[in-house]
Amino acid sequence: MTMRWEQLAKRQPVVAKMLQSGLEKGRISHAYLFEGRRGTGKKAASLLLAKSLFCLSPSGVFPCFQCRNCRRIDSGNHPDVRVISPDGETIKKEQIEWLQREFTKTAVESDKKMYIVEHAEQMTTSAANSLLKFLEEPHPGTVAVLLTEQYHRLLETVISRCQVLSFRPLPPSELADQLVGEGVPLPLALLAAHLTNSDDEALALSQDRWFAEARTVVLQLYEMLSKPELQLLFFVNDRWIPHFSEKHQLDLGLQLLFYLYRDLLHIQAGQTDGLLYSDQLERLQQWALTCPQRRILDGMEAILQAKARFHTTNMSTVLLVEQLALQLKR
């Protein structure tokens, strides 16, 4: 998802103000450290900064997003904008040395160069020390942006050479609004925004037909809890297991089920604002009326325990879900 300055200002107002001020005054730092949780827009913001620096037809600090440079930055093909990512589990010294060799050369198309280091906390000690030398003696016109989710794992000497900008997690309500703006139906946007902080992941998930069907299967499972055990177990094997066949899918399905129970608890407490299944309000109100609060709380605990067993044991997924369904039925 391409980021624009208006979006950055809304999501990360402090970061946007600092970067825009630097651009307007011509005082861009030679090195930035963008730190924050996954999905907070660090990579998108670094590419936005690159476009503001390299755009051929800017309007003040705002890039046009259409020129050759803007398009090449988006596609990763601009010769003076380099992105370094982990090679396997780490960023190796050889990768930083290659970067240094590239950046000691004259810029190909302008007097500026920029490099972005993704997951900077994964640099080996030797790679970090090589980068430190680069940061201590920056070449004129060179801008470095380090991205990290765990900046405490970086060398203190590396951190001290950078201007640190912290990215706050995007509140689910704001992410949901953003998804709705992209054309995602509100019921799916609300759930996707609570399942991930990443706007790209949330958008991909909410646009996946599988996700819409997953929501339906979760609602159907709750309905089946009032049926005889054999019918319930048949549903588990006929509908739930085939739909949530992959490990990450089952984990997501259990989380969706947990959110459903949480909505029921909120309804019983008279709190209907912020429901994740808000389009099913009438249906949920009927369920909440006929289900004791203790049973809802026990159900939430059973779902969390099932998630824990799923991640810590080799228990059959069929057996896991069957046991959970029978627990929820009681």
Residue pairs with C-beta under 8 A, 6 or more apart in sequence:
1 44
1 199
1 200
1 203
2 44
2 47
2 65
2 74
3 41
3 44
3 45
3 47
3 48
4 48
4 62
4 65
5 16
5 20
5 48
5 52
5 61
5 62
7 178
8 15
8 16
8 19
8 41
8 44
8 45
8 48
9 16
9 17
9 20
10 174
11 40
11 41
11 170
11 174
12 40
12 41
12 45
12 167
12 168
14 165
14 166
15 34
15 45
15 165
15 166
15 167
18 163
18 165
19 45
19 49
19 165
20 61
21 27
22 28
22 29
23 49
23 52
23 53
23 61
24 60
24 61
28 53
28 143
29 143
29 162
29 163
30 135
30 138
30 142
30 143
30 144
31 135
31 138
31 143
31 144
31 145
31 146
31 161
31 162
31 163
32 46
32 49
32 143
32 144
32 145
32 146
32 162
32 163
32 164
32 165
33 120
33 145
33 146
33 148
33 151
33 154
33 158
33 159
33 162
33 163
33 164
33 165
34 42
34 45
34 46
34 145
34 146
34 147
34 148
34 165
34 167
35 42
35 147
35 148
35 149
35 151
35 164
35 165
35 166
35 167
36 42
36 149
36 166
36 167
36 168
36 169
37 149
37 167
37 169
37 197
38 149
38 197
38 198
39 169
39 170
39 196
39 197
39 198
39 199
39 200
39 201
39 202
40 167
40 168
40 169
40 170
40 197
41 167
41 170
41 199
42 147
42 167
43 116
43 118
43 147
45 167
46 116
46 145
46 147
47 73
47 74
47 116
48 63
49 114
49 143
49 145
50 73
50 78
50 81
50 114
50 116
51 63
51 65
51 69
51 70
51 73
51 74
52 58
52 61
52 62
52 63
53 112
53 114
53 143
54 63
54 69
54 70
54 73
54 78
54 80
54 81
54 110
54 112
54 114
55 63
55 64
55 67
55 69
55 70
56 64
56 67
56 68
56 69
56 70
57 64
57 66
57 67
58 64
63 70
64 70
69 78
69 109
72 78
72 81
73 81
76 83
79 108
79 109
80 107
80 108
80 109
80 110
80 112
80 113
80 114
81 113
81 114
81 115
81 116
82 99
82 102
82 103
82 113
82 114
82 115
82 116
83 115
83 116
83 118
84 91
84 95
84 96
84 99
84 115
84 116
84 117
84 118
85 91
85 118
85 119
86 118
86 119
86 122
87 95
89 122
90 122
90 123
90 124
90 127
91 117
91 119
91 120
91 122
91 123
91 124
91 127
92 124
92 127
93 124
93 126
93 127
93 130
95 127
96 123
96 127
96 130
96 131
96 134
97 130
99 115
99 134
100 130
100 134
103 113
103 115
103 134
103 139
103 142
104 139
107 113
107 141
111 140
111 141
112 141
112 142
112 143
113 139
113 141
113 142
113 143
114 142
114 143
114 144
114 145
115 142
115 143
115 144
115 145
116 144
116 145
116 146
116 147
117 123
117 131
117 144
117 145
117 146
117 147
118 147
119 147
119 148
119 149
120 146
120 147
120 148
120 151
120 154
120 158
121 148
121 149
121 150
121 151
121 153
121 154
123 131
123 154
125 155
128 154
128 155
128 158
129 155
131 158
132 155
132 157
132 158
132 161
134 144
135 144
135 158
135 161
135 162
136 161
138 144
144 162
146 154
146 158
146 162
148 154
151 159
151 164
169 197
170 178
170 197
170 199
172 190
172 193
172 194
173 193
173 274
175 189
175 192
175 193
175 197
175 199
175 202
176 186
176 189
176 190
176 192
176 193
177 189
178 199
179 188
179 189
179 192
179 193
179 199
179 202
179 203
179 206
180 186
180 189
182 203
184 192
184 203
184 206
184 207
185 206
186 278
186 279
187 215
187 277
187 278
187 279
188 206
188 211
188 212
188 215
189 202
189 206
190 276
190 278
191 206
191 211
191 215
191 256
191 259
191 276
192 202
192 203
192 205
192 206
192 211
193 202
194 259
194 276
195 202
195 205
195 252
195 255
196 202
196 205
205 211
210 243
210 249
213 243
214 243
214 244
214 249
214 252
214 253
214 256
215 256
217 239
217 240
217 243
217 244
217 253
218 253
218 256
218 257
218 260
219 260
219 277
219 280
219 283
220 235
220 239
221 235
221 236
221 239
221 240
221 257
221 325
222 257
222 260
222 287
224 231
224 232
224 235
224 325
225 232
225 325
225 328
225 329
227 235
229 326
229 329
232 325
232 326
232 329
233 322
233 325
233 326
236 318
236 321
236 322
236 325
237 318
237 322
240 253
240 321
240 325
241 317
241 318
241 321
243 249
243 253
244 250
244 252
244 253
244 321
250 310
250 317
250 321
251 307
251 310
251 311
254 303
254 306
254 307
254 310
254 324
255 307
257 303
258 300
258 303
258 304
258 307
259 276
259 277
260 276
260 277
260 284
261 296
261 299
261 300
261 303
262 276
262 300
263 275
263 276
263 277
263 284
264 284
264 287
264 288
264 291
264 296
265 293
265 296
265 297
265 300
266 272
266 274
266 275
267 275
267 281
267 284
267 285
267 288
268 288
268 293
268 296
272 278
272 281
275 281
275 284
277 284
288 296
298 327
299 327
299 328
302 324
302 327
302 328
303 324
303 328
306 320
306 321
306 323
306 324
309 315
309 320
310 317
310 320
